[in-house]
Amino acid sequence: MVKVQVSTDELVAGRYRLLEGVHHEEGREGWHGQDVESERPVTLTRSRLPAHLHEEAELRTAVRITRESEALGLVCPGRVSVVVDVVEDKDFLWTVTARPEGVPLSALLGHGPVDYVRAARIGLGVLDVLGAAHQEGITHGDLSPGQVWVEERGGVTVAGFGLMGASASPRVTAPSYASPEQARGEGGGPATDLWALGAIMYEMVEGRPAIRDRGGLEATFRAVERLPIRAPLSAGPLGPAIQGLLRRDPVERVPESVVREALTRILKAELDEDSMPTETLPIFRDLDAPPARRVWGKVPLSRPVLLGGALAVTVVCFAGLTAAGGLSERGTSASGPAPSPRVSATPSPTPSASPSSTVAQQAPSTSPSPSSSSSTSASPSPSHTLTEDPPTGFFRYTAPQGFSVELPKGWKPVRTESSADGSYRVTLGASGDPRTLVVTYSTQLTSDPVAVWREVDTSLRGDSIAYERLGDIRAVTYQGYKGADMEWLSTNDGVRERTFGRGYLIGDHEGFSLRWTTPAADWDTTADRAALTTFLRTFKGGSQ
């Protein structure tokens, strides 16, 4: 290992060219680069040197880091970034690895929170690597989102072994992910890695760190050691596991085996529902913003991408880690009868309606084919009259939450979620039926339903679902209340789906949303048109 000084326009150690920055954390930066000798792509990470590495012989540091990563690479092939070179640069250490697949989790989190199923999938992948390391007597000690690489199809690679380990030296990189014992200068062990995993999963589902960086090591360490952590609101069944990992006393932290069982149970629950339509999973956004920021939205998730090989682990029930639930700030909505087939993706204007005439006037006014993008159309006529109550094949369902709606016979709640502020979301459907109706009640909505849908639209454009909005976001009046509609196409498990969302306010920041999702090819069928018309005509919110 040689000492060098490097700027971004020079070669690191005369061999590695920096090409593109990929992540930045306190005390650590990462780049995509190239080995100019072999012309192979590499990733270079420059980390601030902790005290124990300052005191350690340079050659010994290089050998220990490379050997640790090589040993773990044999135990977890393809899941550990194996270090191929180590270079010292003043107070920093460069580690060079083959370029991992995917992107750093820190970059993914820059686009906002992820749903709890994907968080469980990523968390389980990281836990697999940590568990293997701990069995080999190796502690990471420096885990953060910048050290976790996530592939498009769900694989996880962990980098950064060897910088801290179980050393008692204060951690000098990404301090907001340090455990309380590290913040106190007591060193680390396997429990330290579990705390970091909990902090990472917390940030994934909440969209903000459990402890924010305070702009300096000491200030951040004081926050880690002393400040209470707000309970996660959007973690759903992940909540107890995250809180168990973030117990300040390392002795009380939930063991690896229990966390594994909880995460695997969540993923298996999704797999067991494979015959059901894709669920919309909860996401809270901007939790530090004023409460009137909750939005309606949808992030359809492909189960093969989410589950991958995670279910190789035996599933064991652990009631204490699966009892809690959470509700999304991006709850979803849908509704609206279908209009005439093969027409415009740009709906005709929807006029305001009085409470007595909302059904015909508030329905979506066009029905594009799955591939259509521009043409014009006329308003549809409902498949049922307003007086048919209930139509043949439907029954009146009254939910425990208080709302009621007429559903196709055989339908029932297939998922129910709630949060402490009284918000809830209920997904209704039937086994073998690819359609769903999602009812969401929220207590922290903005006063402009159109603006709410605009935020959803922006969010969905960043998801890998082949999202395509159909037409404009439209202001409507529904049951005498101010609302808005948005319609879109997305792809789930290779099936093109069409969703119509309607949200409406019943108070200053209180409201409902309905989301109807069906295969796009079936949108104009008589059965689907009858279902949508009936949902809109008969829905009654519990607080109305």
C-alpha positions as CSV (number, residue, x, y, z in Angstrom):
1,M,0.0,0.0,0.0
2,V,1.4,3.4,-1.0
3,K,0.6,6.9,0.1
4,V,-0.7,9.2,-2.6
5,Q,-2.5,12.5,-3.1
6,V,-5.3,12.4,-5.6
7,S,-7.7,14.9,-7.1
8,T,-10.7,14.0,-9.2
9,D,-8.8,14.7,-12.4
10,E,-5.8,12.4,-11.6
11,L,-5.4,8.7,-11.5
12,V,-5.7,7.1,-8.0
13,A,-2.3,5.4,-7.3
14,G,-1.4,6.1,-11.0
15,R,-3.8,3.3,-12.1
16,Y,-7.5,4.1,-11.4
17,R,-9.4,6.8,-13.3
18,L,-12.4,8.4,-11.5
19,L,-15.4,8.5,-13.9
20,E,-18.6,9.3,-12.0
21,G,-19.6,10.0,-8.4
22,V,-22.2,7.5,-7.2
23,H,-22.7,8.2,-3.5
24,H,-21.7,10.6,-0.8
25,E,-22.0,10.3,3.0
26,E,-20.3,12.0,5.9
27,G,-16.6,10.8,5.7
28,R,-17.2,8.6,2.6
29,E,-17.5,9.1,-1.2
30,G,-17.8,6.6,-3.9
31,W,-17.1,6.7,-7.7
32,H,-17.4,4.5,-10.7
33,G,-14.0,4.2,-12.2
34,Q,-11.7,2.3,-14.6
35,D,-8.6,0.3,-14.1
36,V,-6.5,1.8,-16.9
37,E,-4.1,-1.2,-16.9
38,S,-6.8,-3.9,-17.4
39,E,-9.5,-1.5,-18.8
40,R,-11.9,-3.1,-16.4
41,P,-14.7,-1.1,-14.6
42,V,-14.1,-0.7,-10.9
43,T,-15.7,1.1,-8.0
44,L,-13.6,3.2,-5.7
45,T,-14.6,4.3,-2.2
46,R,-12.7,6.9,-0.3
47,S,-13.3,6.7,3.5
48,R,-12.0,8.8,6.3
49,L,-9.4,6.8,8.3
50,P,-10.5,5.8,11.8
51,A,-7.9,6.1,14.6
52,H,-7.1,2.5,14.8
53,L,-6.1,2.4,11.1
54,H,-3.8,5.4,11.6
55,E,-1.9,3.4,14.2
56,E,-1.9,0.2,12.1
57,A,0.9,-0.6,9.7
58,E,-0.1,0.3,6.1
59,L,0.6,-3.1,4.7
60,R,-1.2,-4.8,7.6
61,T,-4.3,-2.7,6.9
62,A,-4.3,-3.6,3.2
63,V,-3.8,-7.3,3.8
64,R,-6.5,-7.5,6.5
65,I,-9.1,-5.7,4.5
66,T,-8.5,-7.7,1.3
67,R,-8.5,-11.0,3.2
68,E,-11.7,-10.2,5.1
69,S,-13.5,-9.3,1.9
70,E,-12.1,-12.4,0.1
71,A,-13.2,-14.7,2.9
72,L,-16.7,-13.3,2.8
73,G,-16.7,-13.4,-1.0
74,L,-16.3,-17.2,-0.7
75,V,-19.1,-17.6,1.8
76,C,-21.5,-15.2,0.0
77,P,-20.4,-15.3,-3.6
78,G,-21.6,-12.3,-5.5
79,R,-23.0,-10.7,-2.4
80,V,-19.9,-9.0,-1.1
81,S,-17.8,-6.4,-2.8
82,V,-14.4,-8.1,-2.8
83,V,-11.6,-5.6,-2.4
84,V,-8.8,-5.9,-5.0
85,D,-6.7,-2.9,-3.9
86,V,-6.2,-0.6,-1.0
87,V,-4.6,2.9,-1.3
88,E,-3.9,5.4,1.5
89,D,-4.3,9.1,0.7
90,K,-3.4,11.3,3.7
91,D,-6.2,10.9,6.2
92,F,-8.3,8.8,3.8
93,L,-8.3,5.2,2.6
94,W,-9.3,4.1,-0.9
95,T,-10.7,0.7,-1.4
96,V,-11.0,-0.6,-5.0
97,T,-13.5,-3.4,-5.9
98,A,-15.0,-4.9,-9.0
99,R,-18.0,-2.8,-9.9
100,P,-21.1,-4.2,-8.2
101,E,-24.4,-4.7,-10.0
102,G,-27.1,-2.1,-9.4
103,V,-26.9,1.2,-7.6
104,P,-26.1,2.3,-4.0
105,L,-29.1,2.2,-1.7
106,S,-28.3,5.8,-0.9
107,A,-29.1,6.7,-4.5
108,L,-32.3,4.8,-4.5
109,L,-33.4,6.5,-1.3
110,G,-32.8,9.8,-3.0
111,H,-36.0,9.2,-5.0
112,G,-38.1,8.8,-1.8
113,P,-39.3,5.9,0.4
114,V,-39.9,2.4,-0.7
115,D,-42.8,0.1,0.3
116,Y,-42.3,-2.3,3.2
117,V,-42.2,-5.4,1.1
118,R,-39.2,-4.2,-0.9
119,A,-37.6,-2.9,2.3
120,A,-38.0,-6.4,3.8
121,R,-36.5,-8.0,0.7
122,I,-33.5,-5.7,0.8
123,G,-33.2,-6.0,4.6
124,L,-33.2,-9.8,4.3
125,G,-30.5,-9.7,1.6
126,V,-28.3,-7.6,3.9
127,L,-29.0,-9.8,6.9
128,D,-27.9,-12.8,4.9
129,V,-24.5,-11.2,4.4
130,L,-24.2,-10.0,7.9
131,G,-25.2,-13.3,9.3
132,A,-22.5,-15.1,7.2
133,A,-19.9,-12.5,8.4
134,H,-20.8,-12.9,12.0
135,Q,-20.5,-16.7,11.7
136,E,-16.9,-16.1,10.4
137,G,-16.2,-13.8,13.4
138,I,-16.3,-10.7,11.2
139,T,-18.2,-7.5,12.1
140,H,-18.9,-4.8,9.5
141,G,-19.1,-1.9,12.0
142,D,-19.6,0.7,9.2
143,L,-22.8,-0.2,7.5
144,S,-24.9,2.5,5.8
145,P,-27.0,2.9,2.7
146,G,-23.9,3.8,0.7
147,Q,-22.4,0.4,1.5
148,V,-25.5,-1.5,0.2
149,W,-25.9,-2.0,-3.6
150,V,-29.3,-3.0,-4.9
151,E,-29.9,-4.7,-8.2
152,E,-32.9,-4.0,-10.4
153,R,-34.3,-7.4,-9.8
154,G,-33.7,-7.4,-6.1
155,G,-30.2,-8.8,-5.5
156,V,-28.1,-7.1,-2.8
157,T,-24.3,-6.6,-2.5
158,V,-22.7,-5.3,0.7
159,A,-19.4,-3.3,0.6
160,G,-17.2,-1.8,3.2
161,F,-16.0,-4.7,5.4
162,G,-12.7,-4.1,7.1
163,L,-12.8,-0.4,7.8
164,M,-14.2,-0.6,11.3
165,G,-15.0,-4.1,12.4
166,A,-15.2,-4.6,16.1
167,S,-12.7,-1.8,16.8
168,A,-13.2,0.5,19.8
169,S,-12.2,3.5,17.7
170,P,-15.0,6.0,17.1
171,R,-16.7,5.6,13.8
172,V,-15.8,8.4,11.4
173,T,-18.1,7.7,8.4
174,A,-21.9,8.0,8.2
175,P,-22.2,8.6,11.9
176,S,-26.0,8.8,11.8
177,Y,-26.0,5.0,11.3
178,A,-23.7,4.4,14.3
179,S,-25.1,2.4,17.1
180,P,-25.3,4.1,20.6
181,E,-22.4,2.0,21.8
182,Q,-20.3,3.1,18.9
183,A,-21.3,6.7,19.6
184,R,-20.1,6.2,23.2
185,G,-16.7,4.9,21.9
186,E,-17.3,1.4,23.2
187,G,-16.6,-0.4,19.9
188,G,-18.9,-2.7,18.1
189,G,-20.0,-6.3,17.5
190,P,-22.8,-8.1,15.7
191,A,-25.4,-6.1,17.6
192,T,-23.9,-2.9,16.1
193,D,-24.5,-4.2,12.6
194,L,-28.1,-5.0,13.6
195,W,-28.7,-1.5,14.8
196,A,-27.4,-0.2,11.4
197,L,-29.7,-2.6,9.6
198,G,-32.6,-1.3,11.6
199,A,-31.7,2.3,10.8
200,I,-31.4,1.5,7.1
201,M,-34.8,-0.2,7.0
202,Y,-36.3,2.7,8.9
203,E,-35.1,5.1,6.3
204,M,-36.3,2.9,3.5
205,V,-39.9,2.9,4.6
206,E,-40.1,6.3,6.3
207,G,-38.2,8.4,3.7
208,R,-36.0,10.0,6.4
209,P,-33.2,8.8,8.6
210,A,-34.0,7.5,12.1
211,I,-31.3,10.0,13.3
212,R,-30.4,12.9,11.1
213,D,-26.8,13.9,10.5
214,R,-26.1,17.0,12.7
215,G,-23.3,18.3,10.5
216,G,-20.4,17.0,12.6
217,L,-19.3,13.7,14.2
218,E,-19.7,14.7,17.9
219,A,-23.1,16.4,17.4
220,T,-24.4,13.4,15.5
221,F,-23.1,10.9,18.0
222,R,-24.8,12.9,20.8
223,A,-28.1,12.6,18.8
224,V,-27.6,8.9,18.3
225,E,-26.9,8.4,22.0
226,R,-29.6,10.6,23.5
227,L,-32.5,11.5,21.1
228,P,-35.6,9.3,21.1
229,I,-36.5,7.7,17.7
230,R,-40.0,8.3,16.4
231,A,-41.9,5.1,15.9
232,P,-42.1,4.2,12.2
233,L,-45.5,5.0,10.8
234,S,-45.4,3.4,7.4
235,A,-43.5,0.2,8.2
236,G,-46.6,-2.0,8.3
237,P,-45.7,-5.5,9.6
238,L,-42.0,-4.4,9.5
239,G,-42.6,-2.0,12.4
240,P,-41.9,-4.3,15.3
241,A,-38.7,-5.7,13.7
242,I,-37.3,-2.2,13.0
243,Q,-38.1,-1.1,16.5
244,G,-36.6,-4.2,17.9
245,L,-33.4,-3.6,16.0
246,L,-33.2,0.0,17.3
247,R,-33.2,-0.8,21.0
248,R,-30.5,1.2,22.6
249,D,-29.2,-1.6,24.8
250,P,-27.4,-4.0,22.5
251,V,-28.3,-6.9,24.8
252,E,-32.0,-6.2,24.2
253,R,-31.8,-5.9,20.4
254,V,-33.8,-8.5,18.5
255,P,-31.6,-11.5,17.5
256,E,-30.7,-12.1,13.8
257,S,-32.7,-15.3,13.8
258,V,-35.9,-13.6,14.9
259,V,-35.5,-10.7,12.4
260,R,-34.9,-13.3,9.7
261,E,-38.1,-15.1,10.6
262,A,-40.1,-11.8,10.6
263,L,-38.8,-10.6,7.2
264,T,-39.3,-14.0,5.6
265,R,-42.8,-14.2,7.0
266,I,-43.6,-10.9,5.3
267,L,-42.3,-12.1,2.0
268,K,-44.0,-15.4,2.2
269,A,-47.3,-13.7,2.9
270,E,-46.9,-11.9,-0.4
271,L,-46.1,-15.1,-2.2
272,D,-49.1,-16.8,-0.7
273,E,-51.3,-14.1,-2.2
274,D,-49.9,-14.7,-5.7
275,S,-53.3,-15.6,-6.9
276,M,-54.6,-12.2,-5.8
277,P,-54.1,-9.0,-7.8
278,T,-51.0,-6.9,-7.1
279,E,-51.4,-4.9,-3.9
280,T,-50.6,-1.3,-3.5
281,L,-48.2,-1.0,-0.6
282,P,-48.1,1.8,1.9
283,I,-45.6,4.6,1.7
284,F,-45.4,7.7,3.9
285,R,-43.7,10.7,2.4
286,D,-42.1,13.8,3.9
287,L,-42.9,12.9,7.5
288,D,-41.2,16.1,8.8
289,A,-43.3,18.3,6.6
290,P,-46.6,19.8,7.9
291,P,-49.3,17.1,8.2
292,A,-51.3,18.2,5.2
293,R,-48.9,16.4,2.8
294,R,-50.5,12.9,2.7
295,V,-51.2,11.8,-0.8
296,W,-53.0,9.1,-2.7
297,G,-50.9,6.9,-4.9
298,K,-50.0,3.5,-6.2
299,V,-46.7,1.5,-6.6
300,P,-47.6,-1.9,-8.1
301,L,-44.9,-4.4,-7.3
302,S,-43.8,-7.5,-9.2
303,R,-43.6,-10.4,-6.8
304,P,-40.8,-12.2,-8.6
305,V,-38.7,-9.0,-8.4
306,L,-39.5,-8.5,-4.7
307,L,-39.2,-12.1,-3.5
308,G,-36.4,-13.5,-5.5
309,G,-34.6,-16.2,-3.5
310,A,-35.5,-14.8,-0.1
311,L,-37.9,-17.7,0.6
312,A,-35.1,-20.3,0.7
313,V,-35.2,-19.7,4.5
314,T,-37.8,-21.6,6.5
315,V,-40.7,-19.5,7.6
316,V,-41.4,-19.4,11.3
317,C,-44.2,-17.4,13.0
318,F,-43.0,-14.8,15.5
319,A,-46.1,-13.0,16.7
320,G,-44.3,-10.2,18.5
321,L,-42.7,-9.0,15.2
322,T,-45.8,-9.2,13.0
323,A,-48.5,-7.7,15.2
324,A,-48.2,-4.1,14.0
325,G,-49.5,-2.5,10.9
326,G,-49.2,0.8,9.1
327,L,-50.9,2.9,6.5
328,S,-49.5,4.7,3.6
329,E,-49.4,8.4,3.1
330,R,-49.5,7.4,-0.5
331,G,-52.8,5.6,-0.1
332,T,-54.4,4.9,-3.4
333,S,-57.7,5.6,-5.1
334,A,-59.7,4.5,-8.0
335,S,-63.1,4.5,-9.5
336,G,-65.2,5.6,-12.4
337,P,-67.3,3.7,-15.0
338,A,-65.7,2.9,-18.3
339,P,-66.7,4.7,-21.4
340,S,-67.0,3.7,-25.0
341,P,-64.1,1.5,-26.3
342,R,-61.0,2.5,-28.3
343,V,-61.2,6.2,-27.6
344,S,-59.1,9.1,-26.4
345,A,-56.5,8.9,-23.7
346,T,-57.4,12.5,-23.1
347,P,-60.8,12.6,-21.3
348,S,-63.4,15.1,-22.1
349,P,-64.1,17.7,-19.4
350,T,-66.1,16.4,-16.5
351,P,-68.8,18.9,-15.4
352,S,-69.5,19.7,-11.8
353,A,-72.3,17.7,-10.3
354,S,-74.8,18.2,-7.5
355,P,-75.0,15.5,-4.8
356,S,-78.0,14.1,-6.5
357,S,-76.4,13.6,-9.9
358,T,-72.8,12.7,-9.2
359,V,-72.6,9.2,-10.7
360,A,-73.2,9.9,-14.4
361,Q,-71.3,13.2,-14.4
362,Q,-68.3,12.1,-12.2
363,A,-67.4,9.0,-14.1
364,P,-64.3,8.9,-16.3
365,S,-65.4,10.2,-19.7
366,T,-63.1,8.2,-21.9
367,S,-61.8,4.7,-22.3
368,P,-58.6,4.4,-24.2
369,S,-57.3,1.1,-25.3
370,P,-54.1,-0.1,-23.5
371,S,-52.0,1.3,-26.3
372,S,-53.9,4.4,-27.2
373,S,-52.4,7.8,-26.5
374,S,-54.4,10.4,-28.4
375,S,-57.9,10.6,-29.9
376,T,-61.2,12.0,-28.9
377,S,-64.3,10.5,-27.4
378,A,-67.8,11.0,-26.1
379,S,-69.1,10.5,-22.6
380,P,-70.1,7.0,-21.7
381,S,-73.5,5.8,-20.5
382,P,-73.5,3.8,-17.2
383,S,-74.1,0.1,-17.4
384,H,-76.8,0.3,-14.7
385,T,-79.5,2.7,-13.8
386,L,-79.1,4.9,-10.7
387,T,-82.1,3.2,-9.1
388,E,-80.9,-0.4,-9.3
389,D,-79.8,-1.1,-5.8
390,P,-78.1,-3.5,-5.6
391,P,-77.7,-4.8,-9.2
392,T,-77.8,-8.5,-9.9
393,G,-74.7,-10.3,-8.6
394,F,-73.8,-7.6,-6.0
395,F,-74.4,-7.3,-2.3
396,R,-74.2,-4.5,0.3
397,Y,-70.9,-4.6,2.3
398,T,-70.5,-2.6,5.4
399,A,-66.9,-2.5,6.7
400,P,-66.0,-2.4,10.4
401,Q,-64.3,0.9,9.7
402,G,-67.7,2.4,8.8
403,F,-67.8,2.8,5.1
404,S,-70.1,0.8,2.9
405,V,-70.3,-0.2,-0.8
406,E,-72.0,-2.7,-3.0
407,L,-69.5,-5.4,-4.1
408,P,-69.6,-8.4,-6.5
409,K,-70.8,-11.5,-4.7
410,G,-67.8,-13.4,-3.3
411,W,-65.7,-10.3,-2.7
412,K,-64.3,-9.5,0.8
413,P,-61.4,-7.6,2.4
414,V,-58.1,-9.2,1.4
415,R,-55.9,-6.7,3.2
416,T,-56.5,-4.1,5.9
417,E,-54.0,-1.6,7.2
418,S,-54.4,1.2,9.7
419,S,-52.3,3.9,11.5
420,A,-52.5,5.6,14.8
421,D,-54.1,8.8,13.5
422,G,-57.2,6.9,12.4
423,S,-56.3,6.5,8.7
424,Y,-56.9,3.1,7.1
425,R,-56.8,1.3,3.8
426,V,-58.9,-1.7,2.9
427,T,-58.2,-3.8,-0.3
428,L,-61.3,-5.6,-1.6
429,G,-61.3,-8.5,-4.0
430,A,-61.8,-12.2,-4.4
431,S,-59.5,-15.2,-5.0
432,G,-58.9,-15.7,-8.7
433,D,-60.4,-12.4,-9.7
434,P,-57.7,-10.1,-11.1
435,R,-59.6,-6.9,-10.1
436,T,-59.4,-4.9,-6.9
437,L,-61.0,-2.0,-5.3
438,V,-59.0,-0.1,-2.7
439,V,-60.7,2.2,-0.2
440,T,-58.4,4.6,1.7
441,Y,-59.4,7.0,4.4
442,S,-56.8,9.7,5.3
443,T,-56.8,12.4,7.9
444,Q,-53.8,14.5,6.7
445,L,-54.6,15.5,3.1
446,T,-53.9,18.7,1.3
447,S,-56.8,21.0,0.5
448,D,-56.3,20.6,-3.3
449,P,-57.1,17.1,-4.6
450,V,-55.6,17.9,-8.0
451,A,-52.3,18.8,-6.4
452,V,-52.4,15.5,-4.5
453,W,-52.7,13.5,-7.7
454,R,-49.9,15.6,-9.3
455,E,-47.5,14.4,-6.6
456,V,-48.6,10.8,-7.1
457,D,-48.1,11.2,-10.9
458,T,-44.5,12.5,-10.3
459,S,-43.8,9.6,-7.9
460,L,-45.1,6.9,-10.2
461,R,-43.0,8.2,-13.1
462,G,-39.9,7.1,-11.1
463,D,-41.1,3.5,-10.6
464,S,-40.2,0.6,-12.9
465,I,-43.8,-0.2,-13.8
466,A,-44.0,1.1,-17.4
467,Y,-46.3,3.8,-16.0
468,E,-48.3,5.9,-18.4
469,R,-50.9,8.5,-17.3
470,L,-54.0,8.6,-19.4
471,G,-55.2,12.2,-20.0
472,D,-55.2,15.0,-17.5
473,I,-55.8,15.1,-13.8
474,R,-59.3,16.3,-13.5
475,A,-61.1,18.3,-10.8
476,V,-64.5,16.8,-10.0
477,T,-67.4,17.1,-7.6
478,Y,-68.3,13.8,-6.0
479,Q,-71.3,13.4,-3.6
480,G,-71.2,17.2,-3.2
481,Y,-67.5,17.2,-2.2
482,K,-64.4,18.5,-3.9
483,G,-62.3,15.8,-5.5
484,A,-60.0,14.8,-8.4
485,D,-59.5,11.9,-10.8
486,M,-56.4,10.4,-12.3
487,E,-56.2,7.4,-14.6
488,W,-53.1,5.4,-15.6
489,L,-51.7,2.2,-17.1
490,S,-49.0,0.1,-15.5
491,T,-47.5,-3.4,-16.0
492,N,-47.5,-6.0,-13.3
493,D,-46.1,-9.5,-13.8
494,G,-46.2,-8.9,-17.6
495,V,-49.9,-7.9,-17.5
496,R,-50.9,-4.4,-18.5
497,E,-53.3,-3.0,-15.9
498,R,-55.5,0.1,-15.9
499,T,-56.3,2.0,-12.8
500,F,-58.8,4.8,-12.2
501,G,-58.2,6.8,-9.1
502,R,-60.6,9.2,-7.4
503,G,-59.9,11.1,-4.2
504,Y,-62.3,13.5,-2.5
505,L,-62.3,15.7,0.7
506,I,-64.9,15.6,3.4
507,G,-63.2,18.1,5.6
508,D,-60.2,20.4,5.7
509,H,-57.6,17.6,5.6
510,E,-59.8,14.5,5.7
511,G,-61.0,12.4,2.8
512,F,-61.5,9.2,1.0
513,S,-60.0,7.7,-2.1
514,L,-61.2,4.8,-4.3
515,R,-58.9,2.9,-6.6
516,W,-60.2,0.5,-9.2
517,T,-57.6,-1.7,-11.0
518,T,-58.3,-4.3,-13.7
519,P,-56.5,-5.8,-16.6
520,A,-56.4,-3.2,-19.3
521,A,-57.8,-5.6,-21.9
522,D,-60.9,-6.1,-19.7
523,W,-61.6,-2.4,-19.1
524,D,-64.5,-2.1,-21.5
525,T,-66.2,-5.4,-20.6
526,T,-69.7,-5.3,-19.4
527,A,-68.8,-6.8,-16.1
528,D,-66.1,-4.2,-15.4
529,R,-68.2,-1.3,-16.5
530,A,-71.0,-2.6,-14.2
531,A,-68.6,-2.9,-11.2
532,L,-67.2,0.6,-11.6
533,T,-70.6,2.2,-12.0
534,T,-71.9,0.4,-8.9
535,F,-68.9,1.3,-6.8
536,L,-69.2,5.0,-7.6
537,R,-73.0,5.0,-7.2
538,T,-73.1,3.2,-3.8
539,F,-70.0,4.1,-1.9
540,K,-70.7,5.8,1.4
541,G,-67.8,6.9,3.6
542,G,-67.9,6.1,7.3
543,S,-67.4,9.7,8.3
544,Q,-69.9,11.2,5.9
